[in-house]
């Protein structure tokens, strides 16, 4: 039995639905930019007049919304949230569904080890995340170029999508670790979703309270912010290192606890 192909087939329909959702968000978002671009700097003035809490929630920061890359930076936050939710749900489900759906007995009577099973599942998850990210990247480049009236910003879009990909991997591996660790599979998705929500709220709180800046190392939503990526033109090295350390720890946790897991069939 080829577990990798089995997981790819099982997640094919949901991947198509999520990709359609991305297409709609990017297309409708950039269409709004076309409608607002004629107002020029009044967009920035309008946003500046908003309460600081609302600005933080919308992820405006220091972005220049009158420019196509600045506006896409605003849209990027919502793409990151969407992509992170997809990755988190995928990772939690692909690990826990054998117990949830009562198929673990069928899977483990085959002459395959748990290490092989988890490797195939992680491999399929990574491929799905890559496809999702490439679709988002392609849609973003097409729509941004279509509505852009100035110099090309394709390199900025690629940089932002690179940041989104790192976020996807972080929440993917974190969710697989949670699913392998918790004893009851039905709790894996709520716990992972709760972690995602708490870290996002934490990132908003950091923008509102400067004395909370030290917490930026705790929430992945501060690792690859659009305002920093567009300003610096590159990833922050310390956040990249921290990301890989978290991913490595999550993958190790997944293998260790899944191999020792007392499966409830």
C-alpha positions in Angstrom: 0.0 0.0 0.0 1.4 3.4 -1.0 0.5 5.6 1.9 1.8 8.7 0.2 -0.5 8.3 -2.8 -3.4 7.4 -0.5 -3.0 10.7 1.4 -2.6 12.7 -1.8 -5.9 11.3 -3.1 -7.7 11.7 0.2 -6.7 15.4 0.4 -7.1 16.3 -3.3 -10.7 17.6 -3.1 -10.0 19.8 0.0 -6.9 21.2 -1.6 -8.8 22.2 -4.7 -11.4 24.0 -2.6 -8.7 25.8 -0.6 -7.0 26.9 -3.8 -10.3 28.2 -5.2 -10.7 30.2 -2.0 -7.2 31.7 -2.4 -8.0 32.6 -6.0 -11.1 34.5 -4.8 -9.3 36.3 -2.0 -6.4 37.5 -4.2 -8.6 38.4 -7.1 -11.2 40.3 -5.1 -8.6 41.9 -2.9 -6.6 43.3 -5.8 -9.8 44.4 -7.6 -10.5 46.6 -4.5 -7.0 48.1 -4.8 -7.9 49.1 -8.4 -11.0 50.8 -7.1 -9.2 52.6 -4.3 -5.9 53.5 -6.1 -7.5 56.6 -7.7 -7.9 58.1 -4.3 -4.1 58.2 -3.8 -2.8 59.2 -0.4 -6.3 59.5 1.0 -6.2 55.7 1.5 -3.3 56.1 3.9 -5.0 59.1 5.6 -8.2 57.1 6.0 -6.3 54.2 7.6 -4.3 56.5 9.8 -7.5 57.9 11.3 -8.6 54.4 12.4 -8.1 53.3 16.0 -4.7 51.8 16.7 -6.3 48.6 17.8 -8.1 48.2 14.4 -4.9 49.1 12.6 -3.0 46.4 14.5 -5.8 43.8 13.8 -5.7 44.6 10.1 -1.9 44.4 10.0 -1.5 47.9 8.4 1.6 48.9 10.3 3.8 51.2 8.2 2.6 49.9 4.9 2.0 52.4 2.1 -1.5 51.3 0.9 -1.3 53.7 -2.1 1.3 51.4 -3.7 0.5 48.0 -5.1 3.2 46.2 -3.0 2.0 48.0 0.1 -1.6 47.0 -0.5 -0.6 43.4 -1.3 1.3 43.5 2.0 -2.0 44.2 3.7 -3.7 41.3 1.8 -0.8 39.1 2.7 -1.8 39.0 6.3 -5.1 37.4 5.4 -3.4 35.0 3.1 -1.1 34.0 5.8 -3.9 33.4 8.3 -5.8 31.3 5.7 -2.7 29.3 4.7 -1.8 28.7 8.4 -5.3 27.4 9.2 -5.1 25.1 6.2 -1.7 23.8 7.2 -2.7 23.3 10.9 -5.9 21.4 10.0 -4.0 19.3 7.5 -1.3 18.3 9.9 -3.6 17.5 12.7 -6.0 15.5 10.5 -3.5 13.5 8.6 -2.0 12.2 11.9 -5.1 11.6 13.9 -7.6 10.4 11.3 -6.6 6.8 11.5 -7.9 6.6 15.1 -10.8 9.0 14.4 -12.0 7.0 11.4 -11.2 3.6 13.0 -8.8 2.7 10.2 -5.7 2.3 12.3 -6.2 -1.5 12.6 -6.3 -1.9 8.8 -3.2 0.3 8.4 -1.0 -1.3 10.9 -1.7 -4.9 10.0 0.4 -4.2 6.9 4.1 -5.0 6.9 5.1 -1.4 7.5 6.6 0.4 10.5 5.1 3.4 12.1 8.2 5.4 11.1 7.4 4.6 7.4 3.8 5.6 8.0 4.6 9.0 9.6 7.3 9.7 7.0 4.8 9.1 4.1 2.2 11.2 5.8 4.6 14.1 6.4 5.8 13.9 2.9 2.3 14.1 1.5 1.5 17.0 3.8 4.6 18.9 2.6 3.7 18.4 -1.1 0.2 19.6 -0.4 1.5 22.7 1.3 3.9 23.3 -1.6 1.1 23.0 -4.1 -1.1 25.4 -2.1 1.7 27.9 -1.9 2.6 27.7 -5.6 -1.1 28.3 -6.5 -1.2 31.3 -4.2 2.1 32.6 -5.6 0.9 32.2 -9.2 -2.4 33.9 -8.5 -0.7 36.7 -6.7 1.8 37.4 -9.4 -0.9 37.4 -12.1 -3.4 39.7 -10.3 -0.7 42.0 -8.9 0.8 42.5 -12.3 -2.6 43.0 -13.9 -3.5 45.9 -11.5 0.0 47.3 -11.2 0.6 50.5 -13.1 4.2 51.0 -12.0 7.4 49.0 -11.8 7.2 45.3 -11.4 6.9 44.1 -7.8 7.2 40.4 -8.6 10.3 40.0 -6.4 8.4 41.5 -3.4 5.5 39.1 -4.0 7.9 36.1 -4.2 9.5 37.2 -0.9 6.2 37.5 0.8 5.1 34.1 -0.4 8.4 32.7 0.9 7.4 34.0 4.3 4.0 32.5 4.0 5.6 29.1 3.1 7.7 29.2 6.3 4.5 29.9 8.3 2.7 27.0 6.6 5.5 24.6 7.5 5.7 25.9 11.1 2.0 25.3 11.7 2.0 22.0 9.7 4.7 20.4 11.8 3.4 22.0 15.1 0.0 20.4 14.4 1.4 17.0 13.6 3.3 17.2 16.9 0.1 18.1 18.8 -1.8 15.3 17.1 0.9 12.7 17.9 1.1 13.9 21.5 -2.6 14.2 22.6 -4.3 11.0 23.5 -7.7 11.7 22.1 -7.6 12.5 18.3 -10.7 14.6 18.4 -8.8 17.2 20.5 -5.9 17.7 18.1 -7.7 20.2 15.7 -9.2 22.3 18.5 -5.8 22.5 20.4 -3.9 23.4 17.2 -6.5 26.0 16.2 -6.4 27.4 19.7 -2.6 27.8 19.5 -2.9 29.5 16.1 -5.6 31.9 17.5 -3.6 32.7 20.7 -0.4 33.4 18.8 -2.2 35.7 16.3 -3.9 37.6 19.2 -0.5 37.9 20.8 1.0 39.4 17.6 -1.8 42.0 17.7 -1.1 42.8 21.3 2.6 43.3 20.6 1.7 45.9 18.0 -0.5 47.7 20.5 1.9 47.5 23.5 5.6 48.2 22.8 6.6 46.7 26.2 5.4 43.3 24.9 8.0 43.3 22.1 10.0 40.5 23.7 7.1 38.2 23.0 7.7 38.4 19.3 9.9 35.4 19.5 6.9 33.4 20.8 4.5 34.0 18.0 5.3 33.0 14.4 3.0 35.7 13.1 5.8 38.2 14.0 8.5 36.2 12.2 7.5 37.1 8.6 5.5 40.3 8.7 4.9 42.1 5.4 6.1 45.5 6.7 9.4 44.0 7.7 9.9 41.9 4.6 9.1 44.8 2.3 11.2 47.2 4.2 14.3 45.0 4.6 13.9 43.0 1.3 14.9 39.8 3.1 14.1 37.4 5.9 15.4 38.2 9.4 18.1 35.6 10.1 17.3 35.0 13.7 13.6 34.2 12.9 14.7 31.8 10.1 16.9 29.9 12.6 14.2 29.9 15.2 11.7 28.6 12.6 13.9 25.7 11.7 14.5 24.9 15.3 10.8 24.8 16.0 10.1 22.7 12.9 12.9 20.3 13.9 11.6 20.0 17.4 8.0 19.5 16.2 9.1 16.8 13.7 11.1 15.0 16.4 8.1 15.1 18.7 5.8 13.7 16.0 8.1 10.7 15.4 8.8 10.0 19.1 5.2 10.1 20.4 3.6 8.5 17.3 5.9 5.5 17.6 5.1 5.1 21.3 1.4 5.9 20.9 -1.1 3.4 22.2 -3.5 3.6 19.3 -7.2 3.5 20.3 -8.8 1.4 17.5 
